[in-house]
């Protein structure tokens, strides 16, 4: 299906437009089946959307008790003596979702799931990677890498990560019937979730990721951590192939930092250097992809409408 691009006035307008579309998708989906599976993202981009959705759920416009959700990613290496402390750390994505969405709901979802990154002890992970170098390989052309743990690892800890943390999360999504609607944002280098720039598309299911220096620096710049040394070095994340298996994907982006990657993701050919460019492949294979972005993020797309139209992409500019 052709990619749709909706350009809005600002963040608040983007959130309102996205909320209307998401509500319609959920309402129509619940007419056809008992449960709707919603894929969720963290970060600043979806916060306004989540507030609007919570209002719709609480008003009874949509039945929240028929929703099941899966989040894209979670850090490894948050401060804490155990997994419970790491999960409840203010910078965990689990905590973020509670604060920004789940706690706003009067009636809770059937179940909410976040990747199991907080179960992994970063120090033990690093020790095992160092002790068993033959058990894993790194994939990626930039600083961020996908760490692929080989079958039948000699390290029981790495084998547990592969089977329980990575494959276990993917299996849970498949058991739920897959994701009906996935909400995503975009990183400064065009990454989706923690599928970092340069990590191959092929077999990008649930990934163990060594984070890019740029990603860690952005976390510091945005005030989440005091320094790169105090930031998590790893994460568990859905990869692009899994993200774009959803029946519908809605991408939200606003602000100057997103403009370059948004532009490249649609004007250039798909490349792992811009992970969200996988959306072109998804669209060509029949996926329904909608960009909802503000004027700043969409500035260069507006300037290149003719090139986009040649690719079958039309812009809807909302004033």
Secondary structure as the mmCIF struct_conf table of DSSP 4:
data_model
#
loop_
_struct_conf.conf_type_id
_struct_conf.id
_struct_conf.beg_label_comp_id
_struct_conf.beg_label_asym_id
_struct_conf.beg_label_seq_id
_struct_conf.end_label_comp_id
_struct_conf.end_label_asym_id
_struct_conf.end_label_seq_id
HELX_LH_PP_P HELX_LH_PP_P1 UNK A 2 UNK A 3
STRN STRN1 UNK A 4 UNK A 8
BEND BEND1 UNK A 9 UNK A 10
HELX_RH_AL_P HELX_RH_AL_P1 UNK A 11 UNK A 32
BEND BEND2 UNK A 33 UNK A 34
STRN STRN2 UNK A 36 UNK A 40
BEND BEND3 UNK A 43 UNK A 44
TURN_TY1_P TURN_TY1_P1 UNK A 45 UNK A 46
HELX_RH_AL_P HELX_RH_AL_P2 UNK A 47 UNK A 58
TURN_TY1_P TURN_TY1_P2 UNK A 59 UNK A 60
BEND BEND4 UNK A 61 UNK A 62
HELX_RH_3T_P HELX_RH_3T_P1 UNK A 64 UNK A 66
STRN STRN3 UNK A 67 UNK A 71
BEND BEND5 UNK A 72 UNK A 72
STRN STRN4 UNK A 73 UNK A 76
BEND BEND6 UNK A 79 UNK A 79
BEND BEND7 UNK A 81 UNK A 82
HELX_RH_AL_P HELX_RH_AL_P3 UNK A 83 UNK A 87
TURN_TY1_P TURN_TY1_P3 UNK A 88 UNK A 88
BEND BEND8 UNK A 89 UNK A 89
TURN_TY1_P TURN_TY1_P4 UNK A 90 UNK A 91
BEND BEND9 UNK A 92 UNK A 92
HELX_RH_AL_P HELX_RH_AL_P4 UNK A 93 UNK A 100
TURN_TY1_P TURN_TY1_P5 UNK A 101 UNK A 101
HELX_RH_3T_P HELX_RH_3T_P2 UNK A 102 UNK A 104
BEND BEND10 UNK A 106 UNK A 107
BEND BEND11 UNK A 110 UNK A 110
STRN STRN5 UNK A 111 UNK A 113
BEND BEND12 UNK A 116 UNK A 116
HELX_RH_3T_P HELX_RH_3T_P3 UNK A 117 UNK A 119
BEND BEND13 UNK A 120 UNK A 120
HELX_RH_AL_P HELX_RH_AL_P5 UNK A 122 UNK A 131
TURN_TY1_P TURN_TY1_P6 UNK A 132 UNK A 132
HELX_RH_3T_P HELX_RH_3T_P4 UNK A 133 UNK A 135
STRN STRN6 UNK A 136 UNK A 139
BEND BEND14 UNK A 141 UNK A 144
STRN STRN7 UNK A 145 UNK A 149
HELX_LH_PP_P HELX_LH_PP_P2 UNK A 150 UNK A 150
TURN_TY1_P TURN_TY1_P7 UNK A 151 UNK A 152
BEND BEND15 UNK A 154 UNK A 154
HELX_RH_AL_P HELX_RH_AL_P6 UNK A 156 UNK A 160
HELX_RH_PI_P HELX_RH_PI_P1 UNK A 161 UNK A 166
HELX_RH_AL_P HELX_RH_AL_P7 UNK A 167 UNK A 175
TURN_TY1_P TURN_TY1_P8 UNK A 176 UNK A 177
BEND BEND16 UNK A 180 UNK A 180
STRN STRN8 UNK A 181 UNK A 184
TURN_TY1_P TURN_TY1_P9 UNK A 188 UNK A 189
BEND BEND17 UNK A 190 UNK A 190
STRN STRN9 UNK A 192 UNK A 192
TURN_TY1_P TURN_TY1_P10 UNK A 193 UNK A 194
STRN STRN10 UNK A 195 UNK A 195
TURN_TY1_P TURN_TY1_P11 UNK A 197 UNK A 198
BEND BEND18 UNK A 201 UNK A 201
TURN_TY1_P TURN_TY1_P12 UNK A 202 UNK A 203
BEND BEND19 UNK A 205 UNK A 205
STRN STRN11 UNK A 206 UNK A 210
HELX_LH_PP_P HELX_LH_PP_P3 UNK A 211 UNK A 212
HELX_RH_AL_P HELX_RH_AL_P8 UNK A 213 UNK A 221
TURN_TY1_P TURN_TY1_P13 UNK A 222 UNK A 223
BEND BEND20 UNK A 224 UNK A 224
BEND BEND21 UNK A 226 UNK A 226
HELX_RH_3T_P HELX_RH_3T_P5 UNK A 228 UNK A 230
BEND BEND22 UNK A 231 UNK A 231
BEND BEND23 UNK A 233 UNK A 233
STRN STRN12 UNK A 234 UNK A 238
HELX_RH_AL_P HELX_RH_AL_P9 UNK A 240 UNK A 243
TURN_TY1_P TURN_TY1_P14 UNK A 244 UNK A 245
BEND BEND24 UNK A 246 UNK A 247
STRN STRN13 UNK A 248 UNK A 253
BEND BEND25 UNK A 255 UNK A 255
HELX_RH_AL_P HELX_RH_AL_P10 UNK A 256 UNK A 267
BEND BEND26 UNK A 268 UNK A 268
HELX_LH_PP_P HELX_LH_PP_P4 UNK A 269 UNK A 270
STRN STRN14 UNK A 271 UNK A 271
TURN_TY1_P TURN_TY1_P15 UNK A 272 UNK A 273
STRN STRN15 UNK A 274 UNK A 274
HELX_RH_3T_P HELX_RH_3T_P6 UNK A 275 UNK A 277
HELX_RH_AL_P HELX_RH_AL_P11 UNK A 278 UNK A 284
TURN_TY1_P TURN_TY1_P16 UNK A 285 UNK A 286
STRN STRN16 UNK A 288 UNK A 294
TURN_TY1_P TURN_TY1_P17 UNK A 295 UNK A 298
HELX_RH_AL_P HELX_RH_AL_P12 UNK A 299 UNK A 303
TURN_TY1_P TURN_TY1_P18 UNK A 304 UNK A 304
HELX_RH_AL_P HELX_RH_AL_P13 UNK A 305 UNK A 310
TURN_TY1_P TURN_TY1_P19 UNK A 311 UNK A 312
STRN STRN17 UNK A 314 UNK A 317
#
